[in-house]
Amino acid sequence: MAVLDNIVSLHQHGKKGLAMLVDPDKPNTSSICERVNKLAQQGLHAQMVLIGGSTGRLTDTKLFEEVRQAGLPTVLFPGNAEQLTEAADALLLPSVISGRNAEMLIGAHVRAAKQIQALDIEVIPMGYILVDGGKESSVSKVSGTQPIPQENIEEIVQTAIAGELLGKQVIYLEAGSGAIVPVQQEVIKAVRQAVRVPLLVGGGIKTKAMAEQAWLSGADIVVIGNGLE
């Protein structure tokens, strides 16, 4: 089954998913399989592994072999065109719809269009909404955009609706890597009520309880980095 079909199936059946985000620029002493097993020991079962970062190149093909050994699909979550590869199963193609930087909305996509089209992998258009997590994130620095304050719920909701209307197949609410404050429950609830497409939530989720709060608030998939480990 295609990656998007799996995500949509979770959403339609009210089930909850977990995605592990691996940044190739950040070394880790444990393998993907070890991290998956550690999560399973806490009663958390990953459905996919996202690979990508805000900067750098994707040169370590060993990661993809590790993910295959873990029996999970590999999904690219690129910060630039140098993080594209056919070694993955799918590509989450992000458009930073929370910002007003044309480069992050369409410019980079235009330059990489033929390269992406030539990849023999599934492409999933994603509306990326950066919200304030209490510290400046690498996404904010690289994209040249400011996060939306979490108290501006109506702006976040309208941004998510606009993303859906523009044909984004998933919406991602992101507080930024290492966020002090994760995406708040009232924000997740409001967006979940406003859009029909699957909703991913990540940034600053460091405990099982925080993941469960996000799921209960309406997240279809919670995205975690190294914090939960």
Order of alpha helices (4+ residues) and beta strands (2+ residues): alpha-beta-alpha-beta-alpha-beta-beta-alpha-beta-alpha-alpha-beta-alpha-beta-alpha-beta
